[in-house]
Amino acid sequence: MGHTVIHEENTVYVVEDDTSLCNAVRRLLRSAQYRVVTFSSAEEFYRSDFKSSPGCLLLDIRLPGINGFDLQEQLIASGVQMPVIFITGQDRAGMEERAMRLGASAYLRKPVDEETLLGAIGLAMKSLAKRALGKGEAVRGDADR
């Protein structure tokens, strides 16, 4: 059996307060060879050392304390450029538009199927790689297709 190496540049930061969903996402992403770091709140993520390892952010919108939109606004204000995939179970009018104005790579509605989630993360990682190489604009994808 071969040994699989998970590289830090394939880090997915997951900010989700639903423990069972967070665990399911962690298992799925690890099986797809991503390094996964999970947080149950925006505050916990923001206090972490996420800047030391590039990656993308899978961010629930409705969180206790600071919500996902407010976290993204804080990241932008502090100069952090990280591909963000918003995920929500509380889809309301205007939310997707707000997510896109905040630079989202994708906006996903719960429950999200595995293929859609992995596709959105793959696009976000391509965007991250292009940014790292200084090759122009971020890739934007519609993961709901």
C-alpha positions in Angstrom: 0.0 0.0 0.0 1.4 3.5 -0.9 2.0 6.3 1.5 0.1 9.5 0.7 1.6 12.8 1.7 -0.7 15.7 2.5 1.0 19.0 1.8 0.3 22.1 3.9 -0.5 24.1 0.7 -3.6 22.0 0.4 -5.0 23.2 3.7 -8.7 23.7 4.1 -9.8 25.7 7.1 -13.3 24.8 8.1 -15.3 27.2 10.3 -18.6 25.4 11.2 -20.4 25.2 14.5 -22.4 22.0 13.6 -20.1 19.3 15.0 -21.5 16.4 13.0 -21.3 18.4 9.7 -17.8 19.5 10.6 -16.7 15.9 11.3 -18.2 14.7 8.0 -16.5 17.5 6.0 -13.2 16.7 7.7 -13.4 13.0 6.8 -14.4 13.8 3.2 -11.6 16.3 2.7 -8.9 14.2 4.3 -9.9 11.3 2.0 -9.4 13.8 -0.9 -5.8 14.4 0.4 -6.4 17.8 1.9 -5.0 19.0 5.2 -8.0 20.0 7.3 -8.1 22.4 10.3 -11.5 22.9 11.9 -12.9 25.7 14.1 -16.3 26.0 15.8 -16.4 29.8 15.7 -15.1 32.7 13.6 -13.2 34.1 16.7 -11.4 30.8 17.2 -10.3 30.8 13.5 -9.2 34.5 13.7 -7.1 33.8 16.8 -5.3 30.9 15.1 -2.1 30.9 13.1 -3.9 30.4 9.8 -1.6 33.0 8.1 1.3 30.6 8.5 -0.1 28.0 6.1 -1.9 29.1 2.9 -5.2 27.5 2.1 -8.8 28.1 1.5 -11.6 28.8 3.9 -14.9 26.9 4.1 -17.0 29.3 6.1 -20.5 28.9 7.5 -22.4 32.1 7.4 -24.5 31.6 10.6 -22.2 31.2 13.5 -22.3 32.0 17.2 -20.7 35.4 17.9 -19.1 36.8 14.7 -20.9 35.6 11.6 -19.2 34.4 8.4 -19.8 37.6 6.5 -18.3 39.7 9.4 -15.3 37.4 9.6 -14.7 37.8 5.8 -14.9 41.6 6.2 -12.3 41.5 9.0 -10.0 39.3 6.8 -10.3 41.8 3.9 -9.7 44.8 6.2 -6.6 43.1 7.6 -5.2 42.4 4.1 -5.7 38.6 4.2 -6.3 37.2 0.7 -7.7 33.7 1.0 -10.2 32.0 -1.2 -13.5 31.7 0.7 -16.4 29.3 0.1 -19.5 30.3 2.0 -21.9 27.6 3.1 -25.3 28.1 4.7 -28.4 26.3 5.7 -30.2 29.6 6.2 -30.3 30.9 2.6 -32.1 34.3 2.4 -32.6 36.9 -0.2 -29.4 38.9 -0.8 -27.1 36.5 0.9 -25.5 35.0 -2.2 -25.0 38.5 -3.6 -23.3 39.7 -0.4 -21.1 36.6 -0.4 -20.0 37.4 -4.0 -19.4 41.1 -3.2 -17.1 39.9 -0.4 -15.1 37.9 -3.0 -16.4 34.4 -2.4 -15.1 31.6 -4.6 -18.4 29.8 -4.2 -21.7 30.0 -2.3 -23.1 26.6 -1.3 -26.4 25.7 0.3 -26.7 22.9 2.9 -27.0 20.1 2.4 -24.3 20.2 -0.1 -23.3 17.0 -2.0 -19.7 15.8 -1.9 -19.0 16.3 -5.6 -20.1 20.0 -5.4 -18.1 20.6 -2.3 -15.0 19.0 -3.7 -15.4 20.9 -6.9 -15.7 24.2 -5.2 -12.6 23.5 -3.0 -10.7 22.4 -6.1 -11.4 25.7 -7.8 -10.4 27.6 -4.7 -7.1 25.8 -4.5 -6.4 26.6 -8.2 -7.1 30.2 -7.3 -4.7 30.0 -4.4 -2.0 28.4 -6.6 -2.4 31.1 -9.2 -2.1 33.8 -6.6 1.0 32.2 -5.2 2.6 32.1 -8.6 1.5 35.7 -9.3 -0.4 34.6 -12.4 -3.3 37.0 -12.6 -6.8 36.8 -11.4 -8.5 34.4 -9.1 -10.6 31.6 -10.5 -14.3 32.1 -9.8 -16.6 29.1 -10.1 -20.2 28.4 -9.7 -20.2 25.2 -7.7 -24.0 24.9 -7.9 -24.0 23.8 -11.5 
